[in-house]
Amino acid sequence: MEVSVVSADEFVSWGCPYCGYAYSAQMLTHEPSGACINHCVNCGEGFIVVPEGMNQAPFSIDGRSFTLMQHPRQGIPHWNLQTEGN
């Protein structure tokens, strides 16, 4: 299972790392750090968003850790239904 881990600033700029949609639902938030597991409301993929300066998610799932990656849609602006309709 490949899970993308992106920084909060990159998520704001480029959206979901799979489809670029601007909105997601936070499914779980790690309160001390602010990192969260998100679910894209467009494509349905899950991904982790970490605060700036954090290189790894502060939690593991089934013993697996998750490391920050370069946003796969870097440089492509996020989109949403409002921007697509104009």
Secondary structure, 3 states (H helix, E strand, C coil): CCCEEEEHHHHHHHCCCCCCECCEEEEEEECCCCEEEEEECCCCCEEEEECCCCCECCCCECCECCECCCCCCCCCCCECHHHHHC
